[in-house]
């Protein structure tokens, strides 16, 4: 389903703009705020603090051997990978997807 923005969504913005898109989603039945949408990224990252607040046990993670490399060249080794249920929108305009 297409997600789009209306004229009302531009209220309070000065155009043109290059602001990041930040949304609120329901992740595994928890409302998760301030999710940055980065259309140029090839990884969906959940920081350890947020993961802990979802109360998911780390033994549910699948091992990941490939490190992530940041813009400055720093390497981070992920704790693992997991599939999580995500819900965007409100009824009747709502979509539910599984994200890794």
C-alpha positions as YAML, in Angstrom:
chain: A
units: angstrom
residues:
- id: 1
  name: UNK
  ca: [0.00, 0.00, 0.00]
- id: 2
  name: UNK
  ca: [1.24, 3.46, -0.90]
- id: 3
  name: UNK
  ca: [2.19, 5.77, 1.97]
- id: 4
  name: UNK
  ca: [1.94, 9.41, 0.95]
- id: 5
  name: UNK
  ca: [1.82, 12.88, 2.48]
- id: 6
  name: UNK
  ca: [-0.89, 15.49, 2.12]
- id: 7
  name: UNK
  ca: [-0.68, 19.29, 2.15]
- id: 8
  name: UNK
  ca: [-1.56, 19.19, 5.87]
- id: 9
  name: UNK
  ca: [1.68, 17.31, 6.56]
- id: 10
  name: UNK
  ca: [3.65, 20.34, 5.36]
- id: 11
  name: UNK
  ca: [2.14, 22.59, 8.03]
- id: 12
  name: UNK
  ca: [4.90, 24.44, 9.90]
- id: 13
  name: UNK
  ca: [7.64, 23.57, 7.38]
- id: 14
  name: UNK
  ca: [9.59, 26.07, 5.35]
- id: 15
  name: UNK
  ca: [9.99, 24.80, 1.80]
- id: 16
  name: UNK
  ca: [12.20, 23.67, 0.22]
- id: 17
  name: UNK
  ca: [13.58, 21.58, 3.06]
- id: 18
  name: UNK
  ca: [15.97, 18.70, 3.61]
- id: 19
  name: UNK
  ca: [14.67, 17.57, 6.98]
- id: 20
  name: UNK
  ca: [14.93, 13.88, 7.84]
- id: 21
  name: UNK
  ca: [11.76, 11.80, 7.97]
- id: 22
  name: UNK
  ca: [11.14, 10.59, 11.53]
- id: 23
  name: UNK
  ca: [8.14, 8.37, 12.29]
- id: 24
  name: UNK
  ca: [6.48, 6.45, 15.10]
- id: 25
  name: UNK
  ca: [5.81, 2.74, 14.53]
- id: 26
  name: UNK
  ca: [4.47, -0.13, 16.55]
- id: 27
  name: UNK
  ca: [7.28, -2.69, 16.92]
- id: 28
  name: UNK
  ca: [6.32, -6.02, 18.51]
- id: 29
  name: UNK
  ca: [3.29, -4.37, 20.22]
- id: 30
  name: UNK
  ca: [5.37, -1.47, 21.59]
- id: 31
  name: UNK
  ca: [5.02, 2.10, 20.31]
- id: 32
  name: UNK
  ca: [8.48, 3.12, 19.15]
- id: 33
  name: UNK
  ca: [9.04, 6.85, 18.60]
- id: 34
  name: UNK
  ca: [11.68, 8.81, 16.70]
- id: 35
  name: UNK
  ca: [12.46, 6.22, 14.03]
- id: 36
  name: UNK
  ca: [14.69, 7.80, 11.38]
- id: 37
  name: UNK
  ca: [13.85, 6.81, 7.82]
- id: 38
  name: UNK
  ca: [17.10, 6.71, 5.83]
- id: 39
  name: UNK
  ca: [16.29, 5.80, 2.25]
- id: 40
  name: UNK
  ca: [19.99, 5.51, 1.41]
- id: 41
  name: UNK
  ca: [20.75, 2.91, 4.04]
- id: 42
  name: UNK
  ca: [21.00, -0.78, 3.28]
- id: 43
  name: UNK
  ca: [20.57, -1.84, 6.93]
- id: 44
  name: UNK
  ca: [17.69, -1.61, 9.40]
- id: 45
  name: UNK
  ca: [19.34, -0.97, 12.76]
- id: 46
  name: UNK
  ca: [17.83, -1.25, 16.23]
- id: 47
  name: UNK
  ca: [20.11, 0.03, 18.97]
- id: 48
  name: UNK
  ca: [20.72, -2.16, 22.03]
- id: 49
  name: UNK
  ca: [18.87, 0.22, 24.38]
- id: 50
  name: UNK
  ca: [15.69, 0.04, 22.25]
- id: 51
  name: UNK
  ca: [16.10, -3.73, 21.85]
- id: 52
  name: UNK
  ca: [16.31, -4.13, 25.64]
- id: 53
  name: UNK
  ca: [13.15, -2.09, 26.13]
- id: 54
  name: UNK
  ca: [11.29, -4.47, 23.78]
- id: 55
  name: UNK
  ca: [12.12, -7.22, 26.32]
- id: 56
  name: UNK
  ca: [13.33, -9.63, 23.65]
- id: 57
  name: UNK
  ca: [15.88, -12.17, 24.85]
- id: 58
  name: UNK
  ca: [19.25, -12.03, 23.10]
- id: 59
  name: UNK
  ca: [19.17, -15.80, 22.57]
- id: 60
  name: UNK
  ca: [16.47, -15.12, 19.92]
- id: 61
  name: UNK
  ca: [19.06, -13.34, 17.76]
- id: 62
  name: UNK
  ca: [20.58, -15.04, 14.73]
- id: 63
  name: UNK
  ca: [24.37, -14.61, 14.46]
- id: 64
  name: UNK
  ca: [25.68, -11.97, 12.05]
- id: 65
  name: UNK
  ca: [29.32, -12.20, 10.96]
- id: 66
  name: UNK
  ca: [29.55, -9.06, 8.81]
- id: 67
  name: UNK
  ca: [30.42, -5.83, 10.67]
- id: 68
  name: UNK
  ca: [28.69, -2.52, 9.89]
- id: 69
  name: UNK
  ca: [30.94, 0.34, 8.76]
- id: 70
  name: UNK
  ca: [30.00, 3.94, 9.56]
- id: 71
  name: UNK
  ca: [30.63, 7.10, 7.55]
- id: 72
  name: UNK
  ca: [33.90, 7.77, 9.40]
- id: 73
  name: UNK
  ca: [35.12, 4.21, 8.79]
- id: 74
  name: UNK
  ca: [34.39, 2.93, 12.30]
- id: 75
  name: UNK
  ca: [33.33, -0.71, 12.50]
- id: 76
  name: UNK
  ca: [30.53, -2.04, 14.72]
- id: 77
  name: UNK
  ca: [29.84, -5.72, 15.21]
- id: 78
  name: UNK
  ca: [26.07, -6.34, 15.45]
- id: 79
  name: UNK
  ca: [24.77, -8.50, 18.29]
- id: 80
  name: UNK
  ca: [22.70, -10.39, 15.74]
- id: 81
  name: UNK
  ca: [19.67, -10.34, 13.48]
- id: 82
  name: UNK
  ca: [15.98, -10.86, 14.27]
- id: 83
  name: UNK
  ca: [12.63, -10.61, 12.46]
- id: 84
  name: UNK
  ca: [10.23, -8.16, 14.11]
- id: 85
  name: UNK
  ca: [6.61, -7.27, 13.38]
- id: 86
  name: UNK
  ca: [6.08, -3.59, 12.46]
- id: 87
  name: UNK
  ca: [2.75, -1.76, 12.18]
- id: 88
  name: UNK
  ca: [2.51, 1.65, 10.49]
- id: 89
  name: UNK
  ca: [-0.55, 3.86, 10.37]
- id: 90
  name: UNK
  ca: [-3.91, 3.63, 12.07]
- id: 91
  name: UNK
  ca: [-7.02, 1.66, 11.15]
- id: 92
  name: UNK
  ca: [-8.31, 1.63, 8.40]
- id: 93
  name: UNK
  ca: [-5.08, 2.92, 6.75]
- id: 94
  name: UNK
  ca: [-2.66, 0.53, 8.37]
- id: 95
  name: UNK
  ca: [-0.03, -1.89, 7.19]
- id: 96
  name: UNK
  ca: [1.82, -4.66, 9.01]
- id: 97
  name: UNK
  ca: [5.17, -6.03, 7.82]
- id: 98
  name: UNK
  ca: [7.96, -8.26, 9.08]
- id: 99
  name: UNK
  ca: [11.35, -6.52, 9.16]
- id: 100
  name: UNK
  ca: [14.76, -8.09, 9.74]
...
